Amino acid sequence: MEKLVWSTQQRKVVDLLPYEYNPRKMTAQQSKKLRESLERFGLVEIPVINFDGTLLAGHQRCKAMVQLGKGDELVDVRVPNRLLTDAEFKEYNIASNAIKGDWVDEILREHFSDVDLADFGISLAEMEELHQKATEKTETPEMPIVAKFSEKYDAFVIVARNEIDANHIAELLGCDREKSYKSETMGMTRVIDGTKFIERWKTSRS
C-alpha cells in the first residue's frame, strides 16, 4: 500500500464532510468558549480530512465556524495523498481525540490564575481529589535489589523539581516506580538536579 504523505491545502468549511460516527462531543458551555476563541484568534488549529473530504479531526471547530457565518471561508486543511483505509481512519480519529495529555495542576495554579479555568471545564479541586485518590491506591512496590554476600552498590539520585522534569526523566530512562534499597554499609548516594541531568543527557546524545 502506498505510504501516507500529508500536504496542506485549502477548502471551504461548508465543503468538508462531517464523519457520521465522530466519538467526540462538547457541552453547550464548551461550544460557546470555542466560538469565542475562533472569533478572537481565528482557526489556528488546522482540520484534518480524508482524501474524499471527510473530516478526521476538527469537527467541532468547523461546526463552530459555520455557526459564526464563516462557512464559505477558505481554510487550511491537512490532506493525505490517498484514501485512508477504514482501520486507518478510525485509528486516527480516536487518536486525535484521545491523545491530549494531562494538566499539570501546579502550573495551572501558578501561571494561569488570571484565567477562569471553570469556563474550560477544568476544576483544580477535582484534579487534586483525583490525585489524592490515585496516591492512596498506589501499592508499595517491592525492593528491586536484594543484597548478596560481599556485594556493594552505589545509588544515584536525580532530583526533579517539577512534574514535567520527572516525567521527562522517567521517559528517558524507562523507569518504573520502585522502592530504593537503603543501607549505609552497601554504598553511597550521589545526587544531581533533574534539569542538569536532562541537559547533560541531551548533550551526550547529540
N, C-alpha and C positions, 0 to 999 in steps of 0.2 A: 504493500500500500504506500502511496506517495506520502512523503514526510510533510507534516504540517508546517506551513510558513505563514506568518501573520503580517498584514500590512494595514496601514491607516488610510481609510478612505472617507468620503463624506456622503451622507444620506439625509433625506428629510425625516424628521422624527415620525411623522404620520405614516411613512412608508415602511417602518420597522414593524415586524410581526411579533406580537407577544406570544410567548410559549404557554400553551394551554395549561400545563401542569407545573408551572413555576411554584416551588415549595415555600417561597418567602412572602410574607405579608407584613403590613405595617398598621399600627394603630392610627386613629384619626389625628392624635397629637403628633406622632412621628411624621405623618404625611404633611401636616401643617409646617413643621420645622424644616422639612425637606424643601417645600415650596419657597419658604422664606430664604433658605440657603441658596437656592437656584436664582431667585430674584436678586440677591445680593452679590453672589460670586459667579453666576452663570454655570454652565455644565462643564465642570472641571474634570471629573472622572469619566473617562471615555467608555461608552457602552460597548459590549462585545456581541457580535452577531454571527450566526452561521452563514455559510456561503449563499443560502437561499433567502437571507434577510431575517431569519427568526432570531429573536433575542436570546442570548445565553446569559448575559449579565447587564443589568441596568434597567430592568422592568420598571421599578418604582420611579427612577429618575425620568424616564421617558414619559411615563404616565403623568407625572407632575408637570412636565414641560407642556403637554397637551392641555392640561387643566389651566395653565397660565396663558394659554393662547399662543404658544410658541411651537405648535406642531408643524408648521410649514418651514421652520428654520432648518438650515443645513447644519449638521453637527458631525464632528469626527467620530468614527466608529472603527473598531478593530475587526478585520475580516480575514478568514482563513483562505488558503489557496484552493481548497477543495471542501466538499460537503463532509461534515463530521459524521461518523457512524453513530448509530443510536446510543451505543455504550459510551463513546467519547462525549457526546452531547450531554448525557445525563451526569457523567462523572464531573465534567467541567462545571455544569450548572450547580451541582451540590457543593463542589469545592469552592466556588466563588462566593457562596453564601456562608459556608461553614468555617472557612479558614480566616478568622478575624483576629485571633489572639485574645489576650485578657487585658483588662485595665489594671494599671498599677495605681492602687488607691493612694499611696504616699505622694506620688507625683501629682495626681488629681487634686489632692488637698492643698499641696504647696504652691502649685503653679497655675491652677485653673479655678481658684476660689472666686474669681470675678465672673465666672460663667455659671448660669443656672443649669446645673447638671441634670436636675429633675426633668427639664424640658426634653432631654435626650434619653430619658428612661434610665438614667444612672443614679443609683441610690448608694451613697457611701456607707450608710448604716447597714444595708442589706449585704453589701460586699464584706464588711467587717464581720457580720454574723456568720456568713458562709465560710469565711476564712477560719473563724474560731471552731466551727463545727468540723471542718476538714482536719484541723490540727488535733482536735480531741480524738478523732477516729484513726489517726495515724498510728500504726503499730510500731513498737520499738524494734528496730532491726537487730539481728544477731551480730556479734563481733566477727568481722571478716578475717581477722588474724588471730590464730591461736599459737602461742609461743611454743617452740620445740627446744629441746635441750641444747644449750650453748648458742642459740640464735640471738641476734641483736638486730633491732630495726631502727630506722630513722623516720621521723614524721615531718612532712612539710605542710604547713598551714597557710592557706591562701585566704586572706581576709577580704571579703566582698562587702563594700559599704552600702550597697543598694541592691534591690532585687534584679535589676537589669543586668548588672555585672555578674551576679550569682548565677542567673540563668545562662548567660553567655559562657561562663567558665564551665558550668555543668555540661553544656552542649559540646564545647571544645574537647573536653576530656572524656565525654561519655560516662559521666559519673552517676552512680546510683546512691541513694541515701543509705549510709552505713554508720554503725557506731564505731568510734575510734578506739583503738587498743591503747590503753594508758598504763604506762609502767615506767617509773624513773630508772629502773635497772635495765630496761630493754633498749633505751635510746633517747635521743634528744629531739626537740621540736624546732623547726626553722619556720619563720613567718615572712610572708610577702604580701603587700597590699594587692587587692584584686585588680585595680586599674593598671598598676605597674606590670603585673603578670600578663594581662591582656596585651599591653603594648609590646612587651618582650616576646610574647608568643607570636604576634603578628610579624614582628621584625625577623624572627628566626625562620618563619615560613615564606618570607618574601625573597 
